[in-house]
Amino acid sequence: MDKYKQLIVIFSDTLKKSKDYHIAYLHGIGYASVIGVYQKGNKMNSSMQIDVIFGSPQEMAENLLQNWRWQWYYQNRKYMQGKDYADICEIDCDIPESLREDYNNHIQKLQNKVHDVLCTNGD
C-alpha cells in the first residue's frame, strides 16, 4: 500500500466524521483535499472545491492533521472560550488543562503513526 493510502487509513475515523472535508484521487493528478458536502438534503451537491493537490505524502499528512485538529475543535468548542483560529495549529497552545493530556496523547499517537509511514522506504 502506498504512503497516501496508509495515511488515509490512519485518519479514516476523522474523515468519516468530517462532513465537508474529503480526500479524492484525481486521475493523472494525484490525491487532493476536496471541500464541500456530498449531499444537501436529498440532493447531491454539485459544487465542491479542490482545496489542495498534494505534492507529497508529507503535505497530505500535514493537511490531515489540520483536519483532525478542526474536528477536535468542533467537538470541544464549548471549552475553548469562544476562540476561533485562522491557523488551526495554534490550537495546540490553547487546549484547556482539563483536556490537555487527552488531546496531547491522541495527537501524539497520530503523529507517531504518520512518522512511521513517512519514514518507511517505498512509495
C-alpha positions as CSV (number, residue, x, y, z in Angstrom):
1,M,0.0,0.0,0.0
2,D,1.4,3.4,-0.9
3,K,2.0,6.1,1.7
4,Y,-1.0,8.2,0.6
5,K,-3.4,5.2,1.2
6,Q,-1.7,4.4,4.5
7,L,-2.3,8.0,5.6
8,I,-6.0,7.7,4.6
9,V,-6.3,4.5,6.7
10,I,-4.7,6.3,9.8
11,F,-7.2,9.2,9.5
12,S,-10.2,7.1,8.4
13,D,-12.2,7.8,11.6
14,T,-11.6,11.5,11.3
15,L,-12.5,11.5,7.6
16,K,-15.8,9.7,8.3
17,K,-16.8,12.4,10.9
18,S,-15.9,15.3,8.6
19,K,-18.9,16.4,6.6
20,D,-17.2,18.9,4.4
21,Y,-13.5,17.7,4.1
22,H,-12.7,14.8,1.8
23,I,-9.7,13.1,0.2
24,A,-10.0,12.3,-3.5
25,Y,-7.8,10.7,-6.1
26,L,-7.9,12.6,-9.4
27,H,-6.7,10.6,-12.3
28,G,-3.5,12.0,-13.8
29,I,-3.1,14.5,-11.0
30,G,-3.0,12.6,-7.7
31,Y,-4.5,13.0,-4.3
32,A,-6.3,16.2,-3.2
33,S,-8.4,17.5,-0.4
34,V,-11.9,18.5,-1.5
35,I,-14.1,20.9,0.4
36,G,-17.9,20.7,0.3
37,V,-20.7,18.4,1.4
38,Y,-21.6,15.5,-0.8
39,Q,-25.3,16.0,-0.2
40,K,-27.6,18.8,0.7
41,G,-30.9,17.3,1.9
42,N,-31.9,14.7,-0.6
43,K,-29.9,16.3,-3.5
44,M,-26.3,15.7,-4.5
45,N,-24.2,18.7,-4.1
46,S,-22.7,19.8,-7.5
47,S,-20.3,22.4,-6.1
48,M,-17.4,21.0,-4.3
49,Q,-14.0,22.7,-4.5
50,I,-10.5,21.3,-4.7
51,D,-8.6,22.8,-1.7
52,V,-5.0,21.3,-2.1
53,I,-3.4,19.0,-4.6
54,F,-0.9,17.1,-2.5
55,G,2.7,17.2,-3.9
56,S,3.9,14.7,-1.4
57,P,2.7,12.3,1.4
58,Q,4.2,14.8,3.9
59,E,1.9,17.6,2.6
60,M,-1.1,15.3,2.8
61,A,-0.2,14.2,6.4
62,E,0.1,17.9,7.5
63,N,-3.3,18.6,5.9
64,L,-4.9,15.6,7.6
65,L,-3.5,16.6,10.9
66,Q,-5.0,20.0,10.5
67,N,-8.4,18.5,9.7
68,W,-8.1,16.3,12.8
69,R,-7.5,19.5,14.9
70,W,-10.6,21.1,13.3
71,Q,-12.7,18.1,14.1
72,W,-11.4,18.1,17.7
73,Y,-12.1,21.9,17.9
74,Y,-15.7,21.4,16.7
75,Q,-16.3,18.7,19.2
76,N,-14.8,20.7,22.1
77,R,-15.7,24.3,21.1
78,K,-17.6,25.0,24.3
79,Y,-14.4,24.5,26.2
80,M,-12.4,26.9,24.0
81,Q,-13.7,30.2,25.4
82,G,-15.1,31.3,22.0
83,K,-11.8,31.3,20.3
84,D,-11.6,31.0,16.5
85,Y,-8.5,30.2,14.5
86,A,-7.0,31.4,11.2
87,D,-4.3,28.7,11.6
88,I,-5.7,25.7,13.4
89,C,-2.3,24.6,14.5
90,E,-2.4,27.4,17.1
91,I,-4.9,25.4,19.0
92,D,-2.1,23.2,20.4
93,C,-1.2,26.0,22.8
94,D,-4.7,26.8,23.8
95,I,-6.1,23.4,25.0
96,P,-7.7,23.8,28.4
97,E,-5.8,22.0,31.2
98,S,-8.7,19.5,31.8
99,L,-8.4,18.3,28.1
100,R,-4.7,18.7,27.5
101,E,-3.5,15.3,28.4
102,D,-6.1,13.5,26.3
103,Y,-5.5,15.9,23.4
104,N,-1.7,15.5,23.5
105,N,-1.9,11.7,23.8
106,H,-4.2,11.5,20.8
107,I,-2.3,13.8,18.5
108,Q,1.0,12.2,19.6
109,K,-0.3,8.8,18.6
110,L,-1.4,10.2,15.2
111,Q,1.9,11.9,14.7
112,N,3.8,8.7,15.6
113,K,1.8,6.7,13.0
114,V,2.4,9.4,10.4
115,H,6.1,9.4,11.2
116,D,6.2,5.6,10.8
117,V,4.5,5.9,7.3
118,L,6.6,8.8,6.1
119,C,9.9,7.3,7.3
120,T,9.5,3.9,5.6
121,N,11.1,3.3,2.3
122,G,8.9,2.7,-0.8
123,D,6.2,4.6,-2.4
